[in-house]
Amino acid sequence: MNTSTREIKSVFQDNYTSLCIFAYSYVLDKDNAKDVVQDVFVKLLEADSLAHINNLEAYIKTSVYHSCLKFLKQNAVTESLTKAEERLASKNLSQESQLIKEEESVLVLKELNLLPSECRKAFELCVIHGYKYSEAAESLEISKNTLKSQIKKAYRILRESMNYVQILWILFDV
């Protein structure tokens, strides 16, 4: 069967949308799918001889399939580089975050050491170590209400000496 320009245009008009949907199932991007399909038709129109093609529609669908695979292979290198760059950036960010967190922890520890000893002990047991008020009060041999007062006092002192948001950020990973 001799394939003419007219037949290619006819197949293009009849099958373009379905071929784009077919290509999209592989490349997962509408614009790239359209580009792949259009490139196949352009190559067919530019070809010197298409006498070897027996079934034009099947040939075009197979060509679209192979073009999609070629597209994916070409973009896999780019994507792997992009993912590697993202991982590297993420690693650098997490290292920076870790350093900042360590610096902030040192700052909080310095401020905690400046608290009166009763406040510091109550604050450390309940806020840092997660003890319940009743457990901490029993451990310190004070009443539950005294413990709460000591914790409030510790927060007030810390709030005055530090930015309150920093305290929350450091202690609770807000």
Secondary structure, DSSP 8 states (H G I E B T S, - for coil): ----HHHHHHHHHHHHHHHHHHHHHHH--HHHHHHHHHHHHHHHHH-S--TT-S-HHHHHHHHHHHHHHHHHHHHHHHHHHHHHHHHHHHHHHHHHHHHHHHHHHHHHHHHHHHS-HHHHHHHIIIIIS---HHHHHHHHTS-HHHHHHHHHHHHHHHHHHS-HHHHHHHHH--
